[in-house]
Structures are given as structure tokens and as C-alpha cells.
Amino acid sequence: MPDRPSSEPPKRHRSLPDQRWQIFPQQTELAQKLATATNISPIISQLLINRGIETPKQIETFLDPESLILPLPLEEFPDLAISLELLQEAIAFQKKIAICGDYDADGMTSTALLLRSLRALGAQVDYAIPSRMHEGYGINKRIVEEFHSEGVWLILTVDNGISAFEPIARARELGLKVIITDHHDVPQLLPPANAILNPKLIAESSPYRGVAGVGVAYILAVSLAQHLGQMQGLIQPMLALFTLGTIADLAPLTGVNRRWVKRGLQHLPKSQLPGVQALIQVAGVQARGAGEQGRGGAGGEITNVSCVPKSKIHLEKFAREGNPPYNFSQNPKSLKPEDIGFRLGPRINAIGRIGNPQTIIELLITDDMGVALELAIQCEQTNTSRQQMCEQIEQEAIAYVETQYIASLQDDRVLVVVQPNWHHGVIGIVASRLLERYGVPVFIGTYEDEEHIRGSARGIPEFHVFEALEYCHDLLGKFGGHKAAGGFSLKAENLQALRSRLSEFANQCLELQHLKPLLQIDAQLNFNEINQQFYQQLNALHPCGMDNPDPIFWTPNVQVVEQQTIGKGHIKLTLIQNINNQQYKIKAIAWRWRDYFPLPPRVDVAYKLRENHFNSNTTIELELIGVRLPIQSHQIFTSPRTPSNTTFEHHQRQYTCGFYKNGVGSELRIKNPEGKVLVMQPGHIIGLLGTNRENAKEVDLSQPQYDSIIQAALQALSVLNAEL
């Protein structure tokens, strides 16, 4: 095994995020037409158009998901009927049921949901979750044979099983009945289960298509309760667990997910599940009214909910006594998806990553508030350890990439980072951070022993992780996943072959322009348009999440007048935009951007809008997610210093660029080795491309292939002028 790298990455200052901006074309006429037809503002209709919602009927369903007419699940899932028959038989004759779950938030909430509901319906049911460290993902032969020895009649997998052909075949050999509930991509050969419930096996047009593992469990549990005529008291607890798992698993918030999550977020603050309330309390999550946001703003504070005890000692006293010091049920406000994504989900996932998943299962099924608080405190402590572990491994991984990989990244088009002594439970998080940093698919692993490696993968929009793993199937042991993420194992002797095969796959589907993080921007916005009224209009889009992202806006050529680092490498800023000789000032926060500090004095910014609550004041602030040198900077075009042309390298090709007078003002011209010239004028999103002006064609400069080369040229000219 190779030596472990230093935890300190090379001191290479990365002046700005290396992103590709993709700005949605503004369909003003259609947006106005839809706004008039549906009585919403044109900006909201434009945001909906950007999300593929382009008819009044689609808008009605999106804004009011309760109006969605749902088909019966029995009509959509072919194996649901046989699943209900098997479960009904097990309950009626008290045959043992065993759930095999997974150790992520989706798998653990799914397991807890089915445990609570099946026990409430009279089933004799228990569960098992494979060891992340020693067994890896999914049901295995050991678990199957252990279930058999315990007299289990029916195995029910949740959030796993679709790729477990051999363990399921072994279960059938032993005479066990098997129901697979999963949502991961379907392999070519399905396991020989009695029934398989997977939304990937139903019509793509089905509103149930996007449910996560917990969504499949929810559908099964609700259908069974309806089938048995025992719905009383079951829906609300199941809905709470569905909401936690769906958001934490980054499932798309469209279709039934949007409908049920919207209900669940309103219900969570007053949930009667002690485990949910304990998590909310320990995490300091605040239930809010419409429009309020949960993550701390540029004031550097995160407002605590009034029902959160102020110290760990108080929490432990609460846990021992078992008496809640506050009345949670009186808060009628809703949570936001980011409350789960940033606060509750990580505390659940931390246990599955580096702790014992049984802690979460017991937390979510207990009816004892004292026990719930004790378990929630364990989650909090484990999450702190997970954060520290992630930080260390991330720095070691960056050091490895910067010294071993950076020169060949454009040729490889994929990162394969494998080192010893990393904790397998957190490398998936590190993979996501490396992807965010380098913009390429990431396969990261660690040695289980001298001969075996286990890892996690994360992909970019143009790269399908599960298909990549299938492309390498002969080099791998177990593997599974979906388009955006996956897991795998292999023999250490196959590592170099895997690197080559993944690079081969990546070169088939990725162009050089794809090798930067993609930032999809909804619309341009000026600071004088940002106010409470506009912010409230955006609430029509909530809940936001996967496939319905938070709106992202951009503002050109703003001035950075104040900036400082705070906390764990965040940048707190004050920005000014000049409009018609008036200055409009706004605060901003950039999370984990210490590598880019200090930012240049003038930049284009891309951001989400957030409310910050500090000292009883509520202000609208920016959460920066993108920044680049100003394309529309008046000064850089009209007053370039002399000389105003230079050469630069982009994607291993040499270009020349410079500012030139065009009769009215200055324009940027970029010339490639073949003599083609790209021309851009300040304030214009349409440019010219050709060997001369007469035969030049118009091109959209916001497209990644043009935007990236313009940014490279401006960077080169900026460096040149700074040196003069």
C-alpha cells in the first residue's frame, strides 16, 4: 500500500472558483403569458420555465401539489399486490419478518418506518443492518443465513437488494420469502425475489418514479395499512420519517415527493415521535413561518429555536429525567429542506458512517423521550467526530491530487483517489467535496486490508456513475448506485486497471468543457430589486431541493467593499452595486471559501437569497455560490492599460487576446491557433465567431465553451494589467 500523504495540501492559491456558468435564456414573452394566465409574477413563471414547467396546468400542479391526481400504487407497482399478500400472511399467522436495511439516512429511516408500521399492524418483526466497515452495502449471505437460523419466514430489504443476486438466491434456496424494496438503478439480471418494488421498474411518467428507498417503504406501509383497514395513528409518524429520509437522500422534490415532503415539513415541528423531537432539539433547528430560512447568514449566527436547551448539561439532565422542558406541539410553523439537509440529516448519517446504525433505528422507534434525548446526544457527539475526520481526510486527499494528479486531470477526466487508513464511512462526503473543487467525477477508496479496496463515487451531470461501474464490472467485486453516486469494491491488484478503464469511460462521455463544476443560473438580478416582497414571491417554489433547486441569480460587476474570514473558513462580505449613480449595498456569505480569500475588488457574483435573523432583525442577504471576473466591467473595457493584449493557454492550446476599439467603445477579441476570432462587447450576451466580421456567426456567450475561454482571457489580461 502507498504511504499516507501529508495532511497539508500544497500552498497553491486558487484565486477564484473554476466554474462554468450556464445562464438560462430568458423567455420574457412566455413568462409574461404564463404569469397572466396563472396570476403569478413574471419572475416566478420564468423560474418555473427554467425547471421545465411551461403550461398553466403544470404550474397549477407544481404550486398546489395537493391537486395532483395520484394513480393507485397497486396500478403502478406490478409486485405490490403479491407483497401485500405475503405481509398479510406473515401478520395473520405470526410468521417472523426480518428487515435488512442500509446504514445511510434513507436506509435507516426506511427501516424505522417499516418497523414502526409493521409492529403497529401486529407483525412479529426485527431488523439487521450490515456493517459498513466489515461487510459493506446491502444484504449478504451471512445476514440471510442468520435470518434463516432465527426462524425468519419473510425477508424485507429496504434501500438495498436490487443488485444482491447471490444473497437473494441463497435465501430462496433456504425456503425464505423475499420482498425487495429499493430505488437504485436496476442491473441486467434481477435477483430471484418473490416481489420487487423499485420505482426504476415502473413507467418514467409515473409520479412515483422519483421516490427514494424511504418512499418505497412509505408506499408499502400505507398500502398495507389501508389493505388491513388500520390507518388510525399511522400516517403522521410514517410521514415524518419519509420526509427525513427523502430530503437527506437528495431525492427529487417533484411529483409525490413534493406533495408529501411539503406536508411532512409542516408536520415535523409538532411530530409526536420522541426521536424526531430530540433530533430537532439537539440540532438547534428552528421552525419558521413562510419565507424564513434556517442556515446562518453573514452575521455569523444561527438563530436557535426557543425550545432548545442552552447547554449539553441541560440536555443530559432532560434525558435522565425524561420530562420535556418545553412544549413542542404548540409550534405550528414549518421546517425547510435545508433544516434536514444541513442539520438533521448529517446527524443521522454520521451514526451510519462512523457509529452503530442501531442508535438511529432505536432513536426513531422509541416512544420514551428520555431515551430519545440520550440517543440524540450520541448523534451530536458522533457528528462532531465525523466533521473532524472529514476535514482531515479532505486535506490529505487534496494534497494527493495536487501532487500526483493535477497535471493529467484533463487527460484522465476522472479522479481515482485511493489511500490507506481512511475511514470508509466518510470518504463519500470527501468525494463530494473533491467533485465540487475539481469539477470531475470522483472515485475515492481506502484499503480494507493489503488485498482489498472499498470506495465511493460521485458524478457530474454528464457522467453516469452506475454505468461507469458497470463498464468496469469485471474489475470490481460488489458495486451499485445510480446516476449521481455509487459504491464499489475491488482487489488492490486491479487498481491501475480500474484507473485506466474509468478514464476510458470518462473520455467517451466528457468533453474538456465539462471539466469544471457546472453552475446553472436562473436569471440576472439587480440589488435594488432585492427586498422582502420579492423574497416572499420566491416561497411559491418551496420546498426546494433536488430537481427543484433554490433559485440562483447573478449580478454583474459588483464592488467588494468589505471581506473577512469567519468560522471554519467562510468569507463574510459587503457588496455594492452602482445603478444610475446610486449605490445599493448588501451583505453576503460564502461558505468554505477560504481558498479564494481575498476576492478581487470587482466581480460578477452568483448567489441564492437567504434571510438572516440576528439581534431581532431580519435582513435579506446573499449566499454566494459563484464568482468570476466581470465580463461587463465598464472600466476593464473602456480603460485598459497599455499594452492591452497578451497570450494565454487554455485546454492545452495557445490563444491571443486583447481589447480593441470598435468605433463606439472597446471589445474583447480572442484568437485561436486556426485564426478564428471570438468577439465580445461589454453588456452583450451574444458575440461573434469567425475569421472576419463579414462571415462571423452569432454565438451565445453564456454557453460553457465560450464562457470558459472568456474567463481565461480576462484572467490573463487582469494578471497582465496588475503587473504594470
SVG drawing of the C-alpha trace seen along z (x, -y; Angstrom):
<svg xmlns="http://www.w3.org/2000/svg" viewBox="-61 -59 66 83">
<polyline fill="none" stroke="black" stroke-width="0.4" points="0.0,0.0 1.3,-3.5 2.4,-5.8 -0.2,-8.1 0.2,-11.7 0.8,-14.7 -2.4,-16.3 -1.3,-19.7 -2.1,-20.4 0.5,-22.4 0.1,-26.1 -1.3,-26.9 -3.6,-29.9 -6.7,-29.3 -7.8,-32.9 -11.3,-32.2 -13.6,-29.2 -13.0,-27.4 -16.7,-27.2 -18.7,-27.1 -21.6,-29.4 -24.7,-28.4 -27.4,-31.1 -30.9,-30.1 -32.2,-32.0 -34.8,-34.5 -38.2,-33.7 -39.8,-37.1 -42.9,-36.6 -43.7,-33.1 -43.1,-34.1 -45.5,-37.1 -48.1,-34.9 -47.9,-32.3 -47.9,-34.9 -51.1,-36.4 -52.8,-33.0 -51.9,-31.8 -51.9,-35.0 -48.2,-34.8 -45.3,-37.2 -43.3,-37.0 -40.1,-36.2 -41.8,-33.2 -43.0,-32.0 -39.5,-32.4 -38.1,-30.3 -40.7,-27.6 -39.9,-27.7 -36.3,-27.0 -37.5,-23.9 -39.4,-22.6 -42.8,-23.8 -44.3,-25.5 -48.1,-25.2 -50.8,-26.6 -51.7,-23.0 -48.2,-22.1 -47.9,-25.3 -51.1,-24.6 -49.9,-21.1 -46.5,-22.4 -47.7,-25.3 -50.5,-23.2 -49.2,-19.6 -52.3,-18.5 -54.1,-19.0 -52.0,-16.2 -54.2,-13.3 -52.3,-10.2 -52.9,-6.8 -53.2,-3.9 -49.8,-2.4 -51.3,1.0 -51.7,-0.1 -48.1,-1.4 -46.0,1.2 -46.6,4.7 -45.4,6.6 -47.2,4.6 -50.2,6.9 -48.0,10.0 -46.0,8.0 -49.2,7.2 -50.3,10.8 -47.0,12.0 -47.1,9.4 -50.7,10.1 -50.0,13.8 -47.0,13.2 -49.1,11.0 -52.1,13.3 -50.0,16.4 -47.4,14.6 -44.6,15.7 -41.3,13.9 -40.4,10.9 -36.9,9.6 -35.9,6.2 -32.5,5.8 -31.8,2.1 -28.9,-0.2 -26.7,-2.4 -27.4,-5.8 -30.2,-8.2 -32.5,-6.8 -31.9,-3.2 -32.2,-3.9 -35.4,-6.0 -36.9,-3.3 -36.0,-0.6 -37.6,-2.6 -40.7,-3.4 -41.4,0.3 -40.5,1.4 -43.0,-1.1 -45.8,-0.4 -45.5,3.4 -45.4,3.7 -48.4,1.3 -50.2,3.6 -49.4,6.7 -46.4,8.2 -43.6,10.1 -40.7,8.2 -37.0,7.5 -34.2,6.0 -30.5,6.2 -28.1,3.7 -24.8,4.9 -21.6,3.5 -20.3,0.6 -16.7,1.3 -16.7,5.1 -19.3,6.0 -20.2,3.0 -23.5,2.1 -26.5,4.4 -27.8,7.7 -25.3,10.6 -25.2,14.3 -24.2,14.0 -27.4,12.0 -29.5,14.4 -28.3,17.4 -28.6,15.7 -32.2,14.9 -32.8,18.5 -31.3,19.8 -33.6,17.5 -36.7,18.9 -37.4,15.9 -40.1,16.6 -40.0,13.4 -37.1,11.1 -37.9,7.5 -35.0,5.4 -35.2,1.6 -33.0,-0.8 -30.9,2.2 -31.3,5.6 -31.7,4.8 -28.1,5.9 -27.9,8.7 -28.5,11.6 -26.4,14.2 -27.7,13.4 -31.3,13.4 -30.8,16.6 -29.4,18.2 -32.5,17.0 -34.8,18.7 -32.7,21.9 -33.3,21.9 -37.0,21.5 -37.4,17.9 -39.7,15.5 -38.1,12.2 -39.6,8.8 -37.0,6.3 -37.8,2.6 -35.1,0.4 -34.7,-2.6 -31.2,-2.2 -30.5,-1.5 -31.6,1.9 -28.9,4.4 -29.3,6.5 -30.1,9.6 -32.7,9.2 -32.5,11.1 -34.9,14.1 -37.1,12.4 -40.8,13.1 -41.5,9.4 -39.5,6.4 -40.7,2.8 -38.5,0.3 -39.6,-2.9 -36.9,-2.4 -39.0,0.6 -42.2,-1.5 -43.1,-4.0 -41.0,-7.1 -44.1,-9.2 -45.3,-7.9 -45.5,-10.4 -43.9,-7.7 -40.8,-7.4 -38.6,-9.6 -39.2,-8.2 -36.2,-7.2 -35.9,-4.0 -38.0,-5.5 -40.6,-6.5 -41.0,-2.9 -41.2,-1.8 -43.8,-4.5 -45.9,-3.4 -45.7,0.2 -46.6,-0.6 -49.5,-2.9 -50.9,-0.4 -50.7,2.4 -52.4,0.3 -55.2,-0.6 -55.4,3.1 -55.9,4.1 -58.2,1.2 -55.8,-0.1 -54.8,-3.6 -55.5,-5.3 -52.5,-6.9 -50.0,-5.6 -49.8,-8.2 -48.2,-11.1 -45.3,-9.1 -44.6,-7.5 -44.8,-10.9 -42.2,-12.3 -39.8,-9.5 -40.5,-9.7 -39.6,-13.4 -36.4,-13.0 -35.2,-10.2 -36.3,-11.7 -34.5,-15.0 -31.4,-13.5 -31.1,-11.1 -31.3,-14.1 -34.3,-12.6 -36.0,-14.8 -38.6,-17.1 -41.1,-16.7 -44.2,-14.5 -45.4,-12.8 -42.1,-13.7 -43.0,-17.4 -46.5,-16.7 -45.6,-14.5 -42.5,-16.4 -44.5,-19.7 -46.9,-18.0 -44.1,-16.5 -42.2,-19.7 -45.3,-21.3 -45.8,-18.3 -42.3,-17.7 -42.1,-20.6 -45.1,-19.1 -44.3,-15.4 -45.2,-13.1 -42.2,-10.9 -39.8,-11.5 -36.8,-10.7 -37.7,-13.4 -38.2,-16.0 -35.0,-15.0 -33.1,-15.5 -34.7,-18.9 -33.9,-20.0 -30.2,-18.8 -29.5,-20.2 -31.0,-23.6 -33.3,-23.7 -35.9,-26.5 -39.3,-26.0 -40.2,-29.1 -43.1,-30.7 -43.2,-31.1 -40.1,-32.6 -37.7,-32.2 -34.5,-30.3 -32.6,-28.1 -28.9,-28.4 -26.9,-31.1 -26.3,-34.3 -23.5,-36.7 -24.0,-37.8 -22.2,-34.6 -25.0,-33.4 -27.5,-30.6 -30.7,-31.6 -31.6,-28.9 -35.2,-27.8 -36.7,-28.9 -37.3,-25.3 -33.6,-24.3 -31.9,-23.8 -28.9,-26.0 -26.3,-23.5 -25.3,-19.9 -25.7,-19.6 -29.3,-20.7 -29.8,-18.1 -28.3,-15.3 -30.5,-16.3 -33.5,-16.3 -32.5,-12.8 -32.2,-11.4 -35.5,-12.8 -37.4,-12.0 -39.5,-15.1 -39.5,-17.6 -38.9,-21.1 -40.8,-22.7 -44.0,-22.0 -43.0,-21.3 -46.6,-20.7 -47.6,-24.3 -45.3,-25.4 -47.4,-25.4 -44.6,-26.6 -42.8,-24.6 -39.3,-23.3 -37.3,-23.9 -35.5,-21.2 -32.1,-22.8 -33.0,-22.2 -32.9,-18.5 -30.1,-18.7 -27.7,-20.8 -28.8,-20.0 -30.8,-16.8 -29.6,-14.7 -25.9,-14.9 -26.6,-13.9 -28.4,-10.8 -25.9,-10.0 -22.9,-10.4 -24.1,-7.4 -24.3,-5.3 -20.9,-6.4 -18.8,-6.0 -21.1,-4.7 -23.7,-1.9 -26.8,-2.3 -28.8,-0.7 -28.6,-4.0 -30.6,-5.8 -33.1,-2.9 -33.7,-2.9 -33.9,-6.7 -36.7,-6.7 -38.7,-3.8 -38.6,-4.6 -41.6,-6.1 -39.5,-7.2 -38.4,-10.9 -35.6,-10.3 -34.1,-7.5 -34.6,-9.6 -32.6,-12.5 -29.8,-10.2 -29.5,-8.8 -29.8,-12.2 -26.8,-13.4 -24.8,-10.4 -25.7,-11.5 -24.5,-15.0 -21.2,-13.8 -20.7,-11.4 -21.4,-14.1 -18.7,-16.3 -16.2,-13.4 -17.4,-12.9 -16.7,-16.6 -13.2,-16.4 -12.5,-13.2 -13.8,-14.6 -11.7,-17.7 -8.5,-15.7 -9.2,-13.2 -10.2,-16.1 -6.9,-17.9 -5.0,-14.7 -6.9,-13.9 -6.3,-17.4 -2.6,-17.1 -2.5,-13.8 -4.4,-15.2 -2.3,-18.4 1.0,-16.5 0.1,-13.3 -2.9,-14.0 -3.4,-17.7 -1.1,-17.6 -3.0,-14.7 -6.5,-15.6 -7.7,-16.9 -6.4,-13.7 -7.8,-11.3 -11.1,-13.3 -11.8,-11.4 -10.2,-11.3 -9.4,-7.9 -8.0,-8.6 -7.1,-5.6 -5.2,-5.8 -4.8,-3.6 -6.1,-4.3 -9.0,-6.5 -12.4,-5.8 -14.7,-4.3 -17.7,-5.8 -16.8,-9.4 -15.0,-9.1 -18.3,-9.6 -18.5,-13.1 -14.9,-13.8 -15.7,-12.6 -18.5,-15.2 -16.1,-17.9 -13.4,-16.9 -16.0,-16.9 -17.0,-20.5 -13.4,-21.5 -12.2,-19.9 -15.4,-19.5 -14.7,-15.9 -16.2,-12.6 -14.5,-11.2 -13.9,-7.6 -12.4,-7.5 -11.4,-4.5 -9.4,-3.1 -7.7,0.3 -9.7,2.8 -6.5,4.9 -3.5,5.5 -5.5,7.0 -8.9,5.3 -10.2,1.7 -13.7,0.3 -14.8,-3.0 -17.5,-5.6 -18.1,-7.5 -19.7,-10.9 -20.5,-12.1 -21.1,-15.3 -24.3,-15.8 -22.7,-14.5 -21.3,-11.3 -23.4,-8.3 -21.7,-6.7 -23.6,-3.4 -23.0,-3.0 -19.3,-3.7 -19.2,-1.0 -20.9,1.5 -18.3,0.6 -15.7,1.8 -17.7,4.8 -15.0,7.4 -12.6,5.5 -14.9,5.0 -16.3,7.1 -19.6,5.7 -20.9,2.4 -24.2,0.4 -25.6,-3.0 -27.3,-5.4 -26.5,-8.3 -25.0,-10.6 -23.4,-8.3 -22.3,-4.8 -20.2,-2.4 -17.8,0.3 -15.1,2.8 -12.2,4.4 -9.0,6.3 -6.0,4.0 -4.2,5.6 -6.9,4.2 -6.5,0.6 -4.4,-0.5 -6.6,1.3 -9.6,-0.5 -8.0,-3.9 -7.4,-3.2 -10.9,-1.8 -12.7,-4.7 -10.6,-7.2 -11.6,-5.4 -15.2,-5.6 -14.9,-9.3 -13.2,-10.2 -16.2,-8.7 -18.8,-10.9 -17.0,-14.0 -15.6,-16.9 -13.0,-19.3 -15.6,-21.9 -17.4,-19.6 -14.3,-19.5 -15.5,-22.4 -18.2,-22.5 -21.5,-23.5 -23.4,-26.4 -26.8,-26.8 -28.1,-30.3 -31.8,-31.3 -31.7,-35.0 -29.9,-38.3 -31.0,-40.4 -30.0,-43.9 -29.5,-44.7 -32.3,-47.3 -34.8,-44.5 -33.9,-42.5 -36.4,-43.1 -38.9,-41.3 -41.7,-41.4 -39.5,-39.8 -38.2,-37.3 -41.8,-36.3 -42.7,-35.7 -39.9,-33.0 -41.8,-31.0 -44.1,-29.7 -41.2,-27.4 -40.7,-25.8 -39.9,-23.2 -36.7,-23.4 -34.2,-20.5 -33.2,-18.1 -34.8,-18.7 -36.3,-21.8 -33.3,-23.8 -33.2,-27.0 -33.3,-29.9 -29.8,-31.1 -29.4,-34.7 -26.4,-36.7 -25.4,-40.3 -22.6,-41.7 -19.7,-44.0 -20.3,-44.4 -17.8,-46.0 -16.4,-44.1 -16.0,-46.8 -15.5,-44.6 -14.5,-41.0 -13.2,-38.8 -12.9,-35.2 -15.0,-33.8 -15.6,-30.4 -14.2,-27.4 -13.0,-29.2 -16.2,-31.1 -16.0,-34.6 -18.2,-37.4 -18.6,-40.2 -20.3,-43.5 -21.1,-44.1 -22.1,-47.3 -23.8,-47.7 -23.9,-51.1 -27.1,-51.7 -27.8,-55.1 -25.3,-56.8 -26.9,-55.3 -25.2,-52.7 -27.0,-49.6 -25.3,-47.7 -25.9,-44.1 -24.3,-41.6 -23.1,-38.2 -21.6,-34.9 -19.5,-32.4 -19.4,-29.0 -16.0,-27.2 -14.3,-29.7 -11.1,-30.3 -9.1,-29.2 -10.4,-32.2 -9.8,-34.9 -9.4,-37.7 -11.7,-38.1 -10.9,-40.7 -12.3,-44.2 -14.8,-43.8 -16.6,-40.6 -19.7,-39.1 -21.5,-37.2 -23.9,-34.2 -26.0,-33.6 -29.0,-32.3 -31.1,-34.6 -31.3,-34.0 -33.0,-35.6 -30.7,-36.2 -32.2,-36.7 -29.7,-38.4 -30.4,-40.6 -34.2,-40.5 -33.5,-42.0 -34.4,-40.2 -32.4,-41.1 -32.1,-39.6 -28.6,-38.5 -26.7,-36.7 -25.3,-33.2 -22.5,-33.3 -22.0,-30.1 -20.2,-31.6 -17.9,-34.5 -15.9,-35.4 -14.1,-38.4 -16.5,-40.9 -17.5,-40.3 -19.4,-43.6 -16.9,-45.7 -17.0,-49.2 -13.6,-50.0 -11.8,-46.9 -13.2,-47.5 -13.0,-51.3 -9.8,-52.0 -7.5,-49.0 -3.9,-49.8 -1.3,-49.6 -0.3,-47.0 -3.9,-45.5 -3.2,-42.2 -1.5,-39.0 -1.3,-35.3 -2.6,-32.5 -3.1,-28.8 -6.5,-27.2 -7.1,-23.4 -3.5,-22.9 -3.9,-25.4 -2.3,-28.8 -4.6,-31.8 -4.1,-35.6 -6.5,-38.1 -6.8,-41.8 -9.1,-44.9 -9.7,-46.7 -11.6,-49.8 -14.6,-49.2 -15.7,-52.7 -18.1,-53.0 -16.1,-51.6 -13.8,-48.6 -14.4,-45.0 -12.6,-41.8 -11.2,-39.6 -9.8,-36.1 -8.0,-34.4 -7.3,-30.7 -4.4,-29.0 -6.5,-28.5 -7.3,-32.2 -10.9,-32.2 -11.8,-35.1 -14.3,-35.3 -15.6,-38.9 -17.5,-40.1 -18.7,-43.6 -19.5,-44.7 -23.1,-44.2 -23.8,-41.8 -24.6,-38.1 -24.4,-37.5 -21.0,-37.6 -19.4,-36.9 -17.2,-34.0 -15.4,-33.8 -12.3,-34.5 -13.6,-38.0 -16.6,-40.2 -18.4,-39.5 -18.7,-35.8 -18.8,-35.7 -21.8,-33.9 -23.6,-35.0 -23.0,-32.8 -24.4,-32.7 -21.5,-33.7 -23.2,-32.2 -22.6,-28.7 -19.8,-26.9 -17.4,-26.5 -17.4,-30.3 -17.8,-31.4 -14.8,-29.4 -12.4,-30.8 -13.6,-34.4 -12.9,-33.9 -9.4,-32.5 -8.7,-35.6 -10.0,-38.1 -7.9,-36.3 -4.8,-36.6 -5.4,-40.3 -6.2,-41.0 -2.8,-39.5 -1.1,-41.5 -2.6,-44.8 -1.8,-44.0 1.8,-43.6 2.1,-47.0"/>
</svg>
